[in-house]
């Protein structure tokens, strides 16, 4: 299972770091791990994915240049560094994961894929003065 942490209240322009820890994941395979954001009254949108073993990434335009995802290869743990936060970044942040062959291209399609096998419970991020 996946457990997110690191959410909270931050002022516009501030920074936060979220973490997604995977428990009981076999380490002899690669995983794609993604962060999704769901604002109140809106659908869940993918914002960034990483191929956890080789570090390939794909970002949504809305966070490109402000958010940075990284992975710990020794475990299925992913971090999301969020900078220059805006009020529109407010929402509940979920991580999701699936096994992925290292030969599989990582594309924007992974940001739209909604049926990942593993999901966390989410962590709330609120950007407000």
C-alpha atoms as one frame of an Amber mdcrd trajectory, in Angstrom:
protein
   0.000   0.000   0.000   0.965   3.652  -0.382   1.091   6.327   2.321   1.404
  10.030   1.557   2.760  12.625   3.967   3.917  16.232   4.031   0.788  18.180
   3.230  -0.220  21.342   5.041  -1.048  25.018   4.818   1.385  27.292   3.000
   1.299  30.860   1.747   1.398  31.650  -1.973   4.973  31.537  -3.191   5.928
  29.036  -0.510   7.224  25.480  -0.731   6.235  22.048   0.486   7.648  18.557
   0.129   5.347  15.592  -0.150   6.407  11.991   0.231   4.801   8.756  -0.929
   6.042   5.606   0.753   5.265   2.198  -0.687   5.014  -0.690   1.739   5.278
  -4.370   0.873   6.251  -3.637  -2.735   8.625  -6.237  -4.208  11.859  -4.438
  -5.091  12.827  -6.709  -7.984  10.712  -4.741 -10.474  10.212  -1.187 -11.713
   7.178   0.910 -10.859   5.612   4.013 -12.299   4.576   6.286  -9.420   2.390
   9.304 -10.074   0.955  12.210  -8.123  -2.623  13.246  -8.720  -4.318  16.385
  -7.433  -7.998  16.812  -6.745  -9.350  20.285  -6.052 -12.746  20.670  -4.345
 -15.535  19.905  -6.790 -13.161  18.839  -9.536 -11.924  15.550 -10.906  -8.589
  14.080 -10.007  -5.805  15.159 -12.397  -2.385  13.660 -12.873   0.424  16.177
 -12.380   3.646  14.159 -12.472   4.887  10.589 -12.861   8.256   8.932 -12.370
   9.692   5.594 -13.393  11.084   4.839  -9.987  14.085   2.726 -10.970  15.569
   4.833 -13.788  14.178   8.250 -12.893  12.365   9.111 -16.125   9.709  11.729
 -15.485   6.735  13.384 -17.115   5.104  16.584 -15.828   1.823  18.328 -16.485
   2.237  21.833 -17.904   0.576  23.318 -14.814   3.469  22.263 -12.559   6.414
  22.132 -14.957   9.322  24.185 -13.656   7.840  24.468 -10.144   7.486  20.858
  -8.979  10.265  18.264  -8.882   9.725  14.552  -8.374  12.435  12.171  -7.211
  12.587   8.514  -6.229  14.526   6.405  -3.781  15.637   3.308  -5.704  16.278
   1.331  -2.533  12.592   1.465  -1.713   9.390   2.439  -3.447   9.457   5.951
  -2.017   8.860   9.055  -4.045   9.202  12.710  -3.063   7.527  15.732  -4.613
   9.171  19.087  -4.036   6.683  21.874  -4.727   7.903  25.456  -5.069   6.343
  28.788  -6.018   3.006  27.446  -4.860  -0.169  29.119  -6.083  -3.700  29.074
  -4.671  -4.733  26.907  -7.627  -2.351  24.209  -6.355  -4.748  23.684  -3.458
  -6.230  20.210  -3.323  -5.835  16.713  -2.026  -2.727  15.041  -3.385  -2.749
  11.313  -4.024   0.022   9.009  -5.143  -0.634   6.007  -7.327   1.562   3.206
  -8.603   1.742   0.253 -10.935   4.496  -2.087 -12.014   5.983  -0.885 -15.303
   8.438  -2.505 -17.687  11.603  -0.409 -18.028  11.161  -0.531 -21.815   7.730
   1.127 -21.626   7.821   4.788 -22.713   6.731   7.202 -19.980   4.366   9.712
 -21.594   1.606  12.175 -20.786  -0.787   9.267 -21.153   0.374   8.098 -17.732
  -0.958  11.368 -16.271  -4.398  10.587 -17.673  -4.493   6.920 -16.692  -6.884
   6.616 -13.757  -6.906   2.909 -12.998  -3.605   2.450 -11.228  -3.552  -0.626
  -9.023  -2.248   1.057  -5.878  -3.491   4.340  -4.392  -2.784   6.216  -1.201
  -5.350   7.972   0.975  -4.088  11.407   0.033  -2.661  14.405   1.832  -4.191
  17.893   1.838  -2.310  20.896   0.491  -3.807  24.336   1.007  -2.189  27.424
  -0.504  -3.673  30.519   1.052  -2.502  33.866   2.496
